[in-house]
Amino acid sequence: MIKKIGIIGGTGLEKFSLFENQNYVELTTRYGQPSSSFLSGQLYNKDIFILSRHGRDHTIPPTQINNRANILALKTLGCDVIIAITACGSLKEEIGIGDIVLPDQFIDFTRHRAISFFEAFPVGVLKHTPMADPFDESLREAIFEVAAVNNIQCHQKGTVITIEGPRFSSRAESFLFRSWGADIINMTTAPEVILANEMEIPYAAIALSTDYDCWKSDEAAVSWKEVLKVFNKNINRVTFLLQKLIERV
């Protein structure tokens, strides 16, 4: 039974009240401090912990996020599952602006991040974590069903490619990622999902499409201003989906 839920959010999610009796939890891990304190409370008899991935004022660039501290802190808090909220660019015509995608696969195109908790193997113990299906299937199914019941446009699966950032893709890179079969692009899912799997915490992502990256010739290339505009326009819908999901699981 799910009793504790960790939510990792991007810009603005923590500013919306999801529950009563809110308070803040500070944690330090052996990898240092998480991106922010945890906004905690109860909803539908479950303990909820919200972490601001980029810090409360969005001061932490993607590559500088302390992902190991974030995931280890959620493990320490005893979270049964992690639900991640992320803005993403669409690499497919059929994924429209404002659509939600539930990734089932990822491509890690980052190069400068700590991607594992296992810096050394104990003698006789090898830690090669299976990653064939990195996103929890039961969580993804629950999110999709809640979205369908509430008439929220949602794509049941997709491959997300995570780039280093903080810059956006060149047009050549955007075409390359499309040729690889990627459906959406962001800067944060890897190694977040990898580390969650290493800690054996079921993980699912709710990816909100905010732009078409730069492959689509009849659309303006992605800009941070437009990403924020679309994300803020849709945050209430994402928050509603989260509330209904928490009630269900």
C-alpha positions in Angstrom: 0.0 0.0 0.0 1.3 3.5 -0.9 1.5 5.7 2.2 4.3 8.2 1.3 4.6 9.9 -2.1 7.5 11.9 -3.3 6.9 14.6 -6.0 9.8 16.2 -7.8 8.6 19.3 -9.5 9.9 22.0 -11.8 9.3 25.7 -11.6 6.1 26.8 -9.8 4.6 23.4 -8.6 5.4 24.0 -5.0 3.5 27.3 -5.0 0.2 25.5 -5.4 -1.5 24.1 -2.3 -2.1 20.4 -2.7 -2.8 19.6 0.9 -3.5 21.0 4.4 -1.1 21.3 7.4 1.8 22.2 5.2 5.3 22.3 6.7 8.9 22.2 5.5 11.4 19.4 6.1 15.1 19.9 5.9 17.4 17.0 5.1 21.1 16.6 4.5 22.5 13.5 2.9 26.0 12.0 2.4 25.9 13.7 -1.0 25.1 17.1 0.4 21.8 19.0 0.5 18.9 18.3 -1.8 17.8 21.1 -4.2 15.4 22.5 -1.6 13.6 21.8 1.6 10.6 19.5 1.2 7.1 20.9 1.3 5.2 18.2 3.2 1.6 17.5 4.3 -1.2 15.0 4.1 -3.7 14.3 1.3 -6.2 11.4 1.2 -4.4 9.8 4.2 -1.1 9.8 2.5 2.1 11.7 3.4 3.3 13.9 0.5 6.8 15.4 0.0 7.3 18.0 -2.8 10.8 18.8 -3.8 11.7 21.8 -6.1 14.2 20.3 -8.6 15.8 23.6 -9.5 15.4 25.2 -6.1 12.5 27.4 -5.0 13.7 30.4 -7.0 14.9 28.3 -10.0 18.5 29.1 -9.4 20.0 25.6 -10.1 20.8 24.8 -13.7 20.0 21.3 -14.9 23.6 20.0 -14.8 24.1 21.3 -11.2 21.1 19.6 -9.7 22.2 17.3 -6.9 20.2 14.3 -8.1 21.8 11.9 -5.8 21.0 14.0 -2.7 17.4 14.5 -4.0 16.7 10.8 -4.5 18.5 9.6 -1.4 16.5 12.2 0.7 13.3 10.8 -0.7 14.5 7.3 0.2 15.3 8.5 3.7 11.8 10.0 4.0 10.4 6.5 3.2 8.7 7.4 0.0 7.0 4.4 -1.6 6.9 6.1 -5.1 8.2 9.1 -6.9 6.2 11.1 -9.3 8.2 13.6 -11.4 6.8 16.6 -13.2 8.8 18.0 -16.1 8.4 20.4 -19.0 9.5 18.9 -22.3 9.8 19.7 -26.0 7.8 17.7 -28.5 9.7 15.9 -31.2 6.6 14.5 -32.9 3.8 16.2 -34.8 1.1 14.3 -32.9 2.3 15.5 -29.5 0.8 19.0 -29.3 1.6 21.9 -27.1 -0.1 21.4 -23.7 -0.3 17.6 -24.1 0.9 15.3 -21.3 3.2 12.4 -22.1 4.0 9.5 -19.8 7.4 8.3 -20.8 8.1 4.6 -20.8 11.7 4.8 -22.1 14.6 7.3 -21.9 17.8 8.1 -23.8 20.5 9.6 -21.6 22.4 12.2 -23.7 24.0 13.9 -20.7 27.7 13.9 -20.2 28.7 15.8 -17.0 26.4 14.4 -14.3 26.8 11.9 -11.5 24.7 9.0 -12.8 25.0 6.3 -10.1 25.2 5.8 -6.4 27.7 3.0 -7.0 31.1 4.6 -7.1 32.8 1.3 -5.9 31.5 -2.3 -5.6 31.9 -4.1 -2.4 34.0 -7.2 -2.8 31.9 -9.9 -4.5 28.9 -7.6 -4.9 28.3 -6.2 -8.4 25.6 -3.5 -8.7 24.5 -3.4 -12.4 20.9 -2.2 -12.1 18.4 -3.5 -14.7 17.1 -0.5 -16.7 15.1 -2.2 -19.5 11.8 -0.7 -18.2 12.8 2.2 -16.1 9.4 3.8 -15.5 7.0 2.0 -13.2 4.2 0.4 -15.3 1.5 0.4 -12.6 2.1 4.1 -11.8 2.0 5.0 -15.5 -1.2 3.1 -16.0 -2.8 4.8 -13.0 -1.9 8.3 -14.3 -3.2 7.5 -17.8 -6.5 6.2 -16.4 -7.0 9.2 -14.2 -6.2 11.5 -17.2 -8.7 9.6 -19.4 -11.5 9.8 -16.8 -10.9 13.6 -16.5 -10.6 14.3 -20.2 -7.0 15.4 -20.0 -5.1 14.9 -23.3 -2.4 12.3 -22.4 -0.1 10.1 -24.4 0.3 6.7 -22.7 4.0 6.2 -23.6 7.0 7.8 -25.3 10.7 8.0 -25.3 12.3 11.0 -23.6 15.8 12.1 -24.5 17.6 14.1 -21.8 20.2 16.6 -23.0 22.8 18.4 -20.8 21.5 21.9 -21.1 21.1 24.6 -20.1 21.1 25.5 -23.7 18.5 24.2 -26.0 19.2 21.9 -29.0 20.7 23.0 -32.3 18.4 22.3 -35.3 20.7 19.5 -36.4 20.5 17.9 -33.0 16.8 18.1 -33.0 16.6 16.3 -36.3 19.0 13.7 -35.0 17.0 13.0 -31.9 13.9 12.6 -34.1 15.7 10.1 -36.2 16.6 8.1 -33.1 12.9 7.7 -32.3 12.7 10.1 -29.4 9.3 11.5 -28.8 10.1 14.3 -26.3 13.1 16.1 -25.0 14.1 17.6 -21.6 17.0 18.3 -19.4 16.2 16.5 -16.2 14.8 13.0 -16.4 18.3 11.4 -16.6 19.8 10.6 -14.3 16.9 11.2 -11.9 15.0 8.0 -13.1 18.3 6.0 -13.1 19.0 6.9 -9.5 15.4 6.1 -8.4 15.8 2.7 -9.9 19.1 2.1 -8.1 17.3 3.0 -4.9 14.4 0.7 -5.9 11.8 3.4 -5.7 9.0 3.1 -8.3 9.2 6.2 -10.5 6.9 7.8 -13.1 7.1 11.1 -15.0 4.4 13.4 -16.1 5.9 15.4 -19.0 4.1 18.5 -20.1 4.8 19.5 -23.8 5.6 23.2 -23.9 7.2 23.6 -27.4 8.4 21.8 -30.5 12.2 22.2 -29.8 13.5 23.6 -33.1 12.8 20.9 -35.7 9.4 22.3 -36.8 9.9 24.9 -39.5 6.4 26.4 -39.2 6.8 27.0 -35.5 9.1 29.4 -33.6 12.2 27.7 -32.1 11.9 27.0 -28.4 12.6 29.9 -25.9 12.6 29.9 -22.1 9.9 32.6 -22.1 7.5 30.5 -24.1 8.3 27.4 -22.0 7.3 29.2 -18.9 4.2 30.7 -20.5 2.9 27.3 -21.5 3.9 25.6 -18.3 2.2 28.3 -16.1 -0.9 28.1 -18.3 -1.2 24.4 -17.7 0.0 24.0 -14.1 -3.5 23.9 -12.7 -4.3 21.0 -14.9 -1.2 19.2 -13.8 -2.0 19.9 -10.2 -5.6 18.6 -10.6 -4.2 15.4 -12.2 -1.8 14.9 -9.3 -4.6 15.3 -6.8 -6.8 12.8 -8.5 -3.9 10.4 -8.8 -3.0 10.7 -5.1 -6.7 10.0 -4.3 -6.6 6.8 -6.5 -3.3 5.2 -5.5 
